Amino acid sequence: MHAPLPLFDPAALRMLEARGTAHCDGDAFALMARAGQAAWRCALKHWPQAMRIAVVCGPGNNGGDGYVLARHAREAGRDVRVLRLAKPASALAQRACADYLAIGGVIDDTLGDCNLIVDALFGIGLSRAPDADAAALIAAVNAHRAPVLALDVPSGIDANSGSAPGAAVDADCTLQFLARHRGLRTGAALDRCGELELATLELPATVFDGIAPAALAYRADALPVLFPLRPRDSHKGRNGHVLCIGGDAGSGGAILLAAQAALRSGAGLVSVATRAAHVPALLARCPEAMVHAVEGTAELAPLLERVDVVAIGPGLGQGEWGRAMFDAALACGKPRVLDADALNLLAASGASLRAGDIVTPHPGEAARLLGCATAEVQRDRFAAAAALHARLGCAVVLKGAGSIVQSEDAAPAVICAGNPGMGTGGMGDLLTGVVVSLRGQGFDAHDAAVVGALLHAAAGDAAAREDGERGLLPSDLLPWLRRLANPVRR
């Protein structure tokens, strides 16, 4: 059982670096020496047999860390060559380079036949695309067969947003210094970082005093403490009555998946409002759900009155029926979870929501809600989630690799689970059912969004471990939702 990991942005990391220097009696080079030594230990841990090492150094302090590692490697008898993008520009990097050259260190212009590459080109400060020379060097690193150890961040990745504005190093392992970087947990960074490790550089915990994390990383191993035990005299009325609205003509499967997910993640009662044509199939596949043929708002009104929380969107469509259902849900006083076409209708309406509501957009839906391009959402997923919260006034689950949850007065949560096999139709409908189920069980909007997104992603990982990612179906997750929502207490 583990608490979420604190993640920090570059501004906080610079503050930590300044405090670390103060802890080293004001000697910034002593901190660089610790970083380079930690990097060498990391290289030895992962690639102890690497005898020919190429260290690619930039002109700044990240390059200085690389020179320190190169010196340690040469002193250990390894064949080391340094490739540099430019001569050292900072005083610290110049000193580290001089120390490396003083023991006979070699500066070269090719990677050669190395069996380990160390990426020390750019650190946390780079937020633009690398220039042509840097991009060419990054391309050479990526084309080489040797494994890559990146220092602090894979060069070309924005440590704040996780985006890759241009060329970026493909690392096998990334060693973060001082603290975990929030940008390495979402977006393009996930394909570039490899295994993530942390070197705190032997600094005391007090250096973090007063520095709030920029995000919190939630992993599957946090699930055991996120679900409360139910009392022995629990009954269905205590576990929430959920209404799932959706399934216009031809889309009954979407609302079925949402209803099944709501039940498998613990809802006490699940009602479904859908087109009459879908009722027989829904009852055949999920007899536990109370399925209602709803052709107009007159039939929906009494259902809305009886339930605790509403999910709308899966299979809803944007036709006359879907718009009528959407308007009725928007007017009701119950907490709501909106997904799929409910989000597209919301974007067209310009309406806002309430603090107790939750939306679960993928990047394309987020872009429509914000009136921007999908690429802009993906360039800074943290900023997009914050903008969605500001625009809608409710909790937001921005789906995708490294889903982000943003709500009022809480650090954004990053979901460190999920896999590419979940990129198939119906997975979002499943998430809607999980989140609305938890909302009905008494979780507040933020917690329902975080725990629901984590449970959904962890179930996807469990199902993929069993039979593989390719061909993974949303229904494959259903048994795992139940298992993971009932963690064993020890």
Secondary structure in CASP SS format (residue, H / E / C, confidence):
PFRMAT SS
TARGET T0000
AUTHOR 0000-0000-0000
METHOD secondary structure of the structure
MODEL  1
M C 1.00
H C 1.00
A C 1.00
P C 1.00
L E 1.00
P E 1.00
L E 1.00
F E 1.00
D C 1.00
P H 1.00
A H 1.00
A H 1.00
L H 1.00
R H 1.00
M H 1.00
L H 1.00
E H 1.00
A H 1.00
R H 1.00
G H 1.00
T H 1.00
A H 1.00
H H 1.00
C C 1.00
D C 1.00
G C 1.00
D C 1.00
A H 1.00
F H 1.00
A H 1.00
L H 1.00
M H 1.00
A H 1.00
R H 1.00
A H 1.00
G H 1.00
Q H 1.00
A H 1.00
A H 1.00
W H 1.00
R H 1.00
C H 1.00
A H 1.00
L H 1.00
K H 1.00
H H 1.00
W C 1.00
P C 1.00
Q C 1.00
A C 1.00
M C 1.00
R E 1.00
I E 1.00
A E 1.00
V E 1.00
V E 1.00
C E 1.00
G C 1.00
P C 1.00
G C 1.00
N H 1.00
N H 1.00
G H 1.00
G H 1.00
D H 1.00
G H 1.00
Y H 1.00
V H 1.00
L H 1.00
A H 1.00
R H 1.00
H H 1.00
A H 1.00
R H 1.00
E H 1.00
A C 1.00
G C 1.00
R C 1.00
D E 1.00
V E 1.00
R E 1.00
V E 1.00
L E 1.00
R E 1.00
L C 1.00
A C 1.00
K C 1.00
P C 1.00
A C 1.00
S C 1.00
A H 1.00
L H 1.00
A H 1.00
Q H 1.00
R H 1.00
A H 1.00
C H 1.00
A H 1.00
D H 1.00
Y H 1.00
L H 1.00
A H 1.00
I C 1.00
G C 1.00
G C 1.00
V C 1.00
I E 1.00
D E 1.00
D C 1.00
T C 1.00
L C 1.00
G C 1.00
D C 1.00
C C 1.00
N C 1.00
L E 1.00
I E 1.00
V E 1.00
D E 1.00
A E 1.00
L C 1.00
F C 1.00
G C 1.00
I C 1.00
G C 1.00
L C 1.00
S C 1.00
R C 1.00
A C 1.00
P C 1.00
D C 1.00
A H 1.00
D H 1.00
A H 1.00
A H 1.00
A H 1.00
L H 1.00
I H 1.00
A H 1.00
A H 1.00
V H 1.00
N H 1.00
A H 1.00
H C 1.00
R C 1.00
A C 1.00
P C 1.00
V E 1.00
L E 1.00
A E 1.00
L E 1.00
D C 1.00
V C 1.00
P C 1.00
S C 1.00
G C 1.00
I C 1.00
D C 1.00
A C 1.00
N C 1.00
S C 1.00
G C 1.00
S C 1.00
A C 1.00
P C 1.00
G C 1.00
A C 1.00
A C 1.00
V C 1.00
D C 1.00
A C 1.00
D C 1.00
C E 1.00
T E 1.00
L E 1.00
Q E 1.00
F E 1.00
L C 1.00
A C 1.00
R C 1.00
H E 1.00
R H 1.00
G H 1.00
L H 1.00
R H 1.00
T C 1.00
G H 1.00
A H 1.00
A H 1.00
L H 1.00
D H 1.00
R C 1.00
C C 1.00
G C 1.00
E E 1.00
L E 1.00
E E 1.00
L E 1.00
A E 1.00
T C 1.00
L C 1.00
E C 1.00
L C 1.00
P C 1.00
A H 1.00
T H 1.00
V H 1.00
F H 1.00
D C 1.00
G C 1.00
I C 1.00
A C 1.00
P C 1.00
A C 1.00
A E 1.00
L E 1.00
A E 1.00
Y E 1.00
R C 1.00
A H 1.00
D H 1.00
A H 1.00
L H 1.00
P H 1.00
V H 1.00
L C 1.00
F C 1.00
P C 1.00
L C 1.00
R C 1.00
P C 1.00
R C 1.00
D C 1.00
S C 1.00
H C 1.00
K H 1.00
G H 1.00
R H 1.00
N H 1.00
G C 1.00
H E 1.00
V E 1.00
L E 1.00
C E 1.00
I E 1.00
G C 1.00
G C 1.00
D C 1.00
A C 1.00
G C 1.00
S C 1.00
G H 1.00
G H 1.00
A H 1.00
I H 1.00
L H 1.00
L H 1.00
A H 1.00
A H 1.00
Q H 1.00
A H 1.00
A H 1.00
L H 1.00
R H 1.00
S C 1.00
G C 1.00
A C 1.00
G C 1.00
L E 1.00
V E 1.00
S E 1.00
V E 1.00
A E 1.00
T E 1.00
R C 1.00
A H 1.00
A H 1.00
H H 1.00
V H 1.00
P H 1.00
A H 1.00
L H 1.00
L H 1.00
A H 1.00
R H 1.00
C C 1.00
P C 1.00
E C 1.00
A C 1.00
M E 1.00
V E 1.00
H E 1.00
A E 1.00
V C 1.00
E C 1.00
G C 1.00
T H 1.00
A H 1.00
E H 1.00
L H 1.00
A H 1.00
P H 1.00
L H 1.00
L H 1.00
E H 1.00
R H 1.00
V C 1.00
D C 1.00
V E 1.00
V E 1.00
A E 1.00
I E 1.00
G C 1.00
P C 1.00
G C 1.00
L C 1.00
G C 1.00
Q C 1.00
G C 1.00
E H 1.00
W H 1.00
G H 1.00
R H 1.00
A H 1.00
M H 1.00
F H 1.00
D H 1.00
A H 1.00
A H 1.00
L H 1.00
A H 1.00
C C 1.00
G C 1.00
K C 1.00
P C 1.00
R E 1.00
V E 1.00
L E 1.00
D C 1.00
A C 1.00
D H 1.00
A H 1.00
L H 1.00
N H 1.00
L H 1.00
L H 1.00
A H 1.00
A H 1.00
S H 1.00
G C 1.00
A C 1.00
S C 1.00
L C 1.00
R C 1.00
A C 1.00
G C 1.00
D C 1.00
I E 1.00
V E 1.00
T C 1.00
P C 1.00
H C 1.00
P H 1.00
G H 1.00
E H 1.00
A H 1.00
A H 1.00
R H 1.00
L H 1.00
L H 1.00
G C 1.00
C C 1.00
A C 1.00
T H 1.00
A H 1.00
E H 1.00
V H 1.00
Q H 1.00
R H 1.00
D C 1.00
R H 1.00
F H 1.00
A H 1.00
A H 1.00
A H 1.00
A H 1.00
A H 1.00
L H 1.00
H H 1.00
A H 1.00
R H 1.00
L H 1.00
G C 1.00
C C 1.00
A E 1.00
V E 1.00
V E 1.00
L E 1.00
K C 1.00
G C 1.00
A C 1.00
G C 1.00
S C 1.00
I E 1.00
V E 1.00
Q E 1.00
S C 1.00
E C 1.00
D C 1.00
A C 1.00
A C 1.00
P C 1.00
A E 1.00
V E 1.00
I E 1.00
C C 1.00
A C 1.00
G C 1.00
N C 1.00
P H 1.00
G H 1.00
M H 1.00
G C 1.00
T C 1.00
G C 1.00
G C 1.00
M H 1.00
G H 1.00
D H 1.00
L H 1.00
L H 1.00
T H 1.00
G H 1.00
V H 1.00
V H 1.00
V H 1.00
S H 1.00
L H 1.00
R H 1.00
G H 1.00
Q C 1.00
G C 1.00
F C 1.00
D C 1.00
A H 1.00
H H 1.00
D H 1.00
A H 1.00
A H 1.00
V H 1.00
V H 1.00
G H 1.00
A H 1.00
L H 1.00
L H 1.00
H H 1.00
A H 1.00
A H 1.00
A H 1.00
G H 1.00
D H 1.00
A H 1.00
A H 1.00
A H 1.00
R H 1.00
E H 1.00
D H 1.00
G C 1.00
E C 1.00
R C 1.00
G C 1.00
L C 1.00
L C 1.00
P H 1.00
S H 1.00
D H 1.00
L H 1.00
L H 1.00
P H 1.00
W H 1.00
L H 1.00
R H 1.00
R H 1.00
L H 1.00
A C 1.00
N C 1.00
P C 1.00
V C 1.00
R C 1.00
R C 1.00
END
